[in-house]
Amino acid sequence: MRKTLPAVALLALALSACQAQTPSAPAAADATQPDAASGRAVEADTAFAALSKQWLDGWLQLNPVSATQVGDHRFDDQLDDLGAAGRQKGVDFSKQILARLDAIDASSLSRENQVDALILRNQLQGDIWSTETFQAWAWDPQVYNGVAGGAIYNLMAREFAPMPQRLKSATARMQKIPALFAQMRENLDPARVPKVHAETVARQNAGLLQLVDQFITPNAAQLAGVDRKQLDDAVAGLRKAVAEQQAWLDGTLVPNAKGDFRIGADLYDQKLKFSLNSALSRVEIRQRAEAEVKRVRDEMYGIARTVLKDKADAPQMPDAPSDDQRQAAIEAALELAYADRPARNDVVEAAKQALADATAFVKQKDLVTVPDDPVKIILMPEFQRGVAVAYCDSPGPLDKGLETYFAISPIPDDWSDEQATSFLREYNSRMIDLLAIHEAMPGHYLEGAHSARFPSTLRAVLRSGPFAEGWAVYTEKMMADAGYLDGDPLFRLVQLKFYLRTIANAILDQGVHVDGWSREQAMQLMTHDAFQQEREAAGKWVRAQLGSAQLPTYFVGVQEHFDTRKAVEARLGDKFNLKAYHDQVLSYGAPPVRFVRQLMLDQPIE
């Protein structure tokens, strides 16, 4: 068990983390007469440290469910206020902090604080835009389901405090969830709610009670007396509220949901800007992605010709193939990989072995410093199964010393052998190796452990999704380049197929939300161009409708990682050392990748 930090200690942590970046004034000939520039720098860094502390404290208080997730447990008994007053309070707070940020001379800040100031500005502007312009609170019921589910899951999934303490916090939150449902019914305009969003949330609504049954009721005996009665009453009240909510979803929201899930070019471009915090525009992303699809498919064709050349039933593989010939050859080569898959009951063991193998290889090749932070393989919670075979769940940046979970999904017992076989063709043995690389070693787990060591709490709370996802995709290629699995060409082929999924994600997102793609266009991209199985692609089509500007994070992040490495290699020449490069990239606390490049190459921070 880990003790929680008291509120005073958390505030001190936030302040000290920001102040840790503040440079002391350089020595001068007369210490009592520091030069004006040094004085301005100290003044600016001190002002920014105070402002960062104020934003962290205020933002976490306004977003208590997120606060629990990142490891600030002062507000574990609170719930986000998504009513009109709560939303306005959040906008006013962001505008107040933004005005104070504008008053600080950014050019006088240390380079690290210049980065953090730009990250904070992006967050503030994004928060204001999201509430005032994007208005997901008025048309996306997933917003409310996410808060309700996170309110319980974030409390109960990790042992950051004794169980009785977490149960008391869960009691308080369950008491507030009926009011959250009421806000949802008041805020949502069915005419703006897309049908797919309404139907999805209607199917997910009962999942809240699954969380209660999994995490809370089995531990309820750890409370007694008044505390136990309050818990039982809260659970009973929540069951009633979920039933009432289900009736409203089925009887009112779903039948009257008339909104368009496509958000359009203007909203998409602005959301993309805030989500990625990248120099790459939508047009540049599309151009790069389409060029990469062609390049990767050509490389896959070359591998296919190698692995199929001695096969009696190999398709025609000319030097200049037609599209059909290229497609047939790559699909035939992939069949060789699909045939090597674990039995339906051996998926978890296969993932464990893949993690052990990847860890040993990284250490043997000395590719990057391997942390000793705890990582634990767990069975994926039931309510999260059925989408992917694995994911990485790192502890919040303020929950120091807790385990990272590498979650593995067993094949559901109620799946037929045909369903299991289809799933395992996609998640074959080599794909499981790639998942262990991407999710754990040297992907998300390793990156998270390194990034957690950077002293800026603000940067930890606002860590970049494109940095994290881009790094995980980057490591897939890096491991293949280093000769993982003895340079197995089928592993390289599956790695390239996995990378095609990343590329296709970026194209799909804009195709759906800007270009008005149909399901048929989306499926053609995924099943033909990117060789995805039909079930995998069908699930991604639904995901693309339910969200926007997240699917490109993988591609944009990895492109910026590739660009950064290329630029540093060009700068250092023969002095370039891969391990030193990786350690340095991971030392900055996962800011947007463009800032990593600027810091490493001593370029202006912009």
C-alpha angles and dihedrals in degrees: 000000000000124000118233120239116248118243094257091053092050092052090048090050092053092048096044091048091056093042090051087072094051110105120220116239113272117253115271133196089254109034091198091058108052113184117261095249093055091048092052091049093053091045093049094047092047091050091048092049090054092046092049090052092050092049094047093049094045097042094049090049090051091048105040096164090055089044090059090049094053092045105260103129101181091101102039091126094051134086130209114266106228095171122110094268093049093049092049091049089055093049093048091050093050093048091049092052091044091054091051090047090053089056093059117090099239093192089063094055123101113262092254091050090048087059093047092047091055091046090051092047091053090050094048095047090044093051092051093046093046093055101037103034113015092041099187086166088071100048113015115076089186088078091068096040089052093053093046095048094042091049090067103026095051090053099045108032096072131045097230090137138013114291095245090056092050091046091055090051090047089051091055092048094047088053088057100044094082087060089050089054089051090053089050092054092046097046103042118090105205090206088064098040113099113233092234091055093049093047093047094052091045088058093045098046096090089052088081089068090048087061090051092049093046102043111016115033094049088057099038092105089071087076124066140184117001093356092056093047091051090050093049092047091049092051091048091048091049093051089053092047093050090051091050090047091051091053090052093046093050098038104036117011102042096045092047100039105122104155128123115245090208108092097197134232100289097051092038095054093049093046090047090054093054095040097050104028085203136140090230115100127212091259093050091048091052093048093049093045095050091048090049092051090057094044095048094046089052090051091048090052090055091053091046091055089053098049095041101042094100096040113111093212096044116138122243111288110184123176090250104036128189117238090260092050092049091048094049093048095049092046091050091051092048089054087065089058094043090056090063103071137132123257113264091257095047101061095103093048090047091054092049091052091046090054092050092048094048092049092051092049094050090051094044093051092040091226098154138348108278112219123221094223111135119265121184129193110222137174109259111253110259096243090060098048128106100050105072137356096237147010139176119240110190121190118257115275092249094047096083120193098016122131126266111229120223097195120203125193118217117212106273112255093232094057116108120236088254092055092046092050092051091050093048093049086065094038096042125158095278092045089054087054088053092048090053088051095046099042100035126359118061091343130068100345094050094042092049092050092050094043092051089066094066109104100227110100090187091057090047092053091045097040113162119257093202090052093051097041092040091052092051091052091044091056091056091063092037092057092047090048089052090057102257114185089018093296093300107188092212089056089053089048092052090044090055090048089052089049090051087059089057091050093045090052091063094048093043094053094057093037091058101039102033108021098039096237120191124228089257092056091048093048091049090056094047103038099034107028096032099030095230121162114254095248092049091050093045090055091049091051089058091045091052090055094048097052144016140209094019100086092063093057092086096052098039092047095050093045090054091047090051090048092049094050091047091051094048092047089052091050097047101034111177090003092067112119117189098211093046089049093051093047091051094048089052094046096076099072099251103290119165106299095243089066091052089056092047092049094046095047096039092241125154113281106243 
